[in-house]
Amino acid sequence: MNDRIFAVLARLAMSHADPVQPDAVFRAVDQALQETVSHTLFTILTYDRTMTESTRVYSNRESEYPRGGRKKIVSSRWANQLLDEGTPFIGNDAQDLREVFFDHEVIRSLGCESVLNMPVRWQGRTIATLNLLHTANWYKDVHLDFMTCAAQLTAPALLMSV
């Protein structure tokens, strides 16, 4: 067993005890993911199925991607996979970003060409996504197990923020 991974998960789980919620959990998941999977840009977006839109509740790059930013979700293969089916999405290069994100040029200007979108599920529905972006070909299937744990550990804080 990897003691480092357990220590990171324990710190993330213990962030729930901090009275400053949901920010304590959001900061802890950012740190946990940076230590294990790594990212240049990290955002958390809640998903409102009724309004078909996402709202940014956390960002490690507030100047480019401030909290409170909203975007309408358009029906697509990406939206169906991530939001309806609850299956993670990995995009490997600039072309993958271009096909999925309207702001792909801003993303690339930050040095990011790959993405890992991880759904956070509650009672059979996607309530949010953790979104990591990095250099081309950064994210792999091997990252998915840890990402699943990290995503689900954010669920209580996300339920608070909706």
C-alpha positions in Angstrom: 0.0 0.0 0.0 1.1 3.5 -0.7 1.4 5.4 2.6 1.7 8.7 0.9 -1.6 8.3 -0.9 -3.3 7.3 2.4 -1.8 10.4 4.1 -3.1 12.7 1.3 -6.6 11.1 1.5 -6.6 11.4 5.3 -5.8 15.1 5.1 -8.5 15.6 2.6 -11.0 13.7 4.7 -10.0 15.7 7.8 -10.6 19.0 6.0 -14.3 18.3 6.7 -13.7 19.1 10.4 -12.6 22.7 9.5 -15.3 25.2 10.4 -14.7 27.3 7.3 -16.8 25.3 4.8 -16.9 24.6 1.9 -13.7 26.5 1.2 -11.6 24.2 3.5 -12.5 21.1 1.5 -12.0 22.9 -1.8 -8.5 24.0 -0.9 -7.7 20.6 0.5 -8.8 18.8 -2.7 -6.8 21.3 -4.7 -3.7 20.5 -2.6 -4.3 16.7 -2.7 -4.7 16.7 -6.4 -1.6 18.9 -7.0 0.5 16.5 -4.8 -0.7 13.3 -6.5 -2.0 13.9 -10.1 -0.8 17.5 -10.7 -2.5 20.4 -12.5 -1.9 23.9 -13.9 -5.5 24.9 -13.7 -8.0 23.4 -11.3 -11.7 24.3 -11.1 -14.8 22.9 -9.4 -18.1 23.5 -11.1 -21.5 22.6 -9.7 -24.0 21.3 -12.2 -27.7 22.3 -12.2 -29.5 19.8 -14.3 -32.8 21.8 -14.3 -31.1 25.0 -15.6 -28.5 23.0 -17.7 -25.7 25.2 -16.5 -22.5 24.9 -14.4 -21.3 27.4 -11.8 -17.7 27.7 -10.8 -17.4 27.4 -7.0 -13.6 27.1 -6.9 -10.6 28.0 -9.0 -6.9 28.0 -8.4 -6.6 30.7 -11.1 -9.1 33.3 -10.0 -7.9 36.0 -12.4 -8.6 33.9 -15.5 -11.4 31.7 -14.0 -13.2 33.5 -11.1 -15.6 31.9 -8.7 -19.2 32.5 -9.7 -18.6 32.1 -13.4 -21.5 30.3 -15.2 -21.8 28.5 -18.4 -24.6 27.0 -20.2 -24.2 23.3 -20.9 -24.9 22.3 -24.5 -25.9 18.8 -25.3 -22.8 16.9 -26.6 -20.9 13.7 -26.4 -18.8 15.2 -23.6 -21.8 16.4 -21.6 -23.6 13.1 -22.0 -20.5 11.1 -20.9 -19.6 13.4 -18.0 -22.9 14.7 -16.7 -25.5 12.1 -17.7 -23.5 8.9 -17.5 -21.1 10.1 -14.8 -18.1 8.8 -16.6 -14.8 10.8 -16.4 -13.4 12.5 -19.5 -9.8 12.7 -20.5 -8.7 15.0 -23.3 -5.1 14.6 -24.4 -4.3 17.5 -26.6 -5.3 20.9 -28.0 -7.6 19.4 -30.5 -9.5 17.6 -27.8 -9.9 20.9 -25.9 -11.0 22.7 -29.0 -13.8 20.1 -29.6 -15.1 20.4 -26.0 -14.5 23.9 -24.6 -15.5 27.2 -26.1 -12.6 28.9 -24.1 -10.0 26.6 -25.5 -7.8 29.5 -26.5 -7.7 30.9 -22.9 -6.9 27.4 -21.6 -4.0 27.0 -24.1 -2.7 30.5 -23.1 -2.2 29.1 -19.6 0.0 26.3 -21.0 -2.7 23.6 -20.8 -3.5 21.1 -23.5 -4.9 18.2 -21.6 -7.9 17.8 -19.3 -9.3 15.4 -16.8 -12.9 16.1 -15.9 -14.2 14.0 -13.0 -17.8 13.9 -12.1 -18.9 14.1 -8.4 -22.0 11.8 -8.0 -24.7 11.9 -5.4 -27.8 9.7 -5.4 -27.2 8.6 -9.0 -26.7 12.1 -10.4 -23.7 14.3 -11.3 -23.8 17.3 -8.9 -20.4 18.8 -9.9 -17.2 18.2 -11.7 -13.5 18.5 -10.7 -11.6 19.8 -13.7 -7.8 19.5 -14.0 -5.8 20.9 -16.9 -2.1 20.4 -17.6 0.3 20.0 -20.5 -0.5 17.7 -23.4 -0.9 14.0 -22.7 -0.6 14.5 -18.9 -3.7 12.6 -17.7 -4.0 8.8 -17.9 -6.5 6.1 -16.8 -4.1 5.4 -13.9 -5.2 8.7 -12.3 -8.9 7.8 -12.2 -9.0 5.7 -9.0 -7.5 8.5 -6.9 -9.6 11.1 -8.7 -12.8 9.2 -7.9 -11.9 9.2 -4.2 -11.0 12.8 -4.2 -14.1 13.8 -6.1 -16.5 11.9 -3.8 -14.8 13.3 -0.7 -15.8 16.8 -1.9 -19.5 15.8 -2.1 -20.5 17.1 1.4 -18.9 20.5 0.7 -20.5 20.7 -2.7 -24.0 19.8 -1.3 -23.5 22.8 1.1 -22.6 25.2 -1.7 -25.6 24.4 -4.0 
